[in-house]
Amino acid sequence: AGAQIVSAVVSAPFLGGLGSLDIVPASVVGGVDSATATLKLSNPAAQDTPITLSSSNTAAATVPATVTALAGDTEVKIPITTYSVRPLPGQSSVTVSIVASSPLGVKGAQFEVLPVTVDSVDFSPAEVVGGNFVNGTLTLNGPAPKNGAAILLTSDQNNVARPIRNWVIIPAGQTSTTFRVKTLAVSSPASVTFTATRF
């Protein structure tokens, strides 16, 4: 009697594990824009395989707890939801790390969540005879968060032009507001710079 040899092949969920994790765009305005992470596999998934996801700062951005790489998939799209942020003093954004974990590997990527802040300040008219009023329009880079956005207005020459009130509040969901500037009589043309800062 001869021996019969039978071979068995056991497939891993994806032979090469996780390839890379990329987030687009690299920076978003929190609570206004969303982002998408793309998890690329080293080889097509051999079977449906769950992948665990996590965010380093869930107050700034969240991801689903898990996603599934279906059999045959070479990549998985991961939606990222962002929220309004207030960076620490001296910082312009909040850095968030997204991590994807599976039995065959771990991949991570970072992106930046930006605060809703002042995008532009415009005046109408741009030139005026001293002693008259000017209308200003302040525009944010996205809708104001749920508690509104408080903006401090300052002039570099209060003796030439200054806001009637040195602060404005843009209500939640709105992107702009107007304010009034009082100018004073001058003996020669003067250029005044206004600064608008969220506080």
Salt bridges, closest charged atoms under 4 A:
GLU75 OE2 - LYS77 NZ 3.76
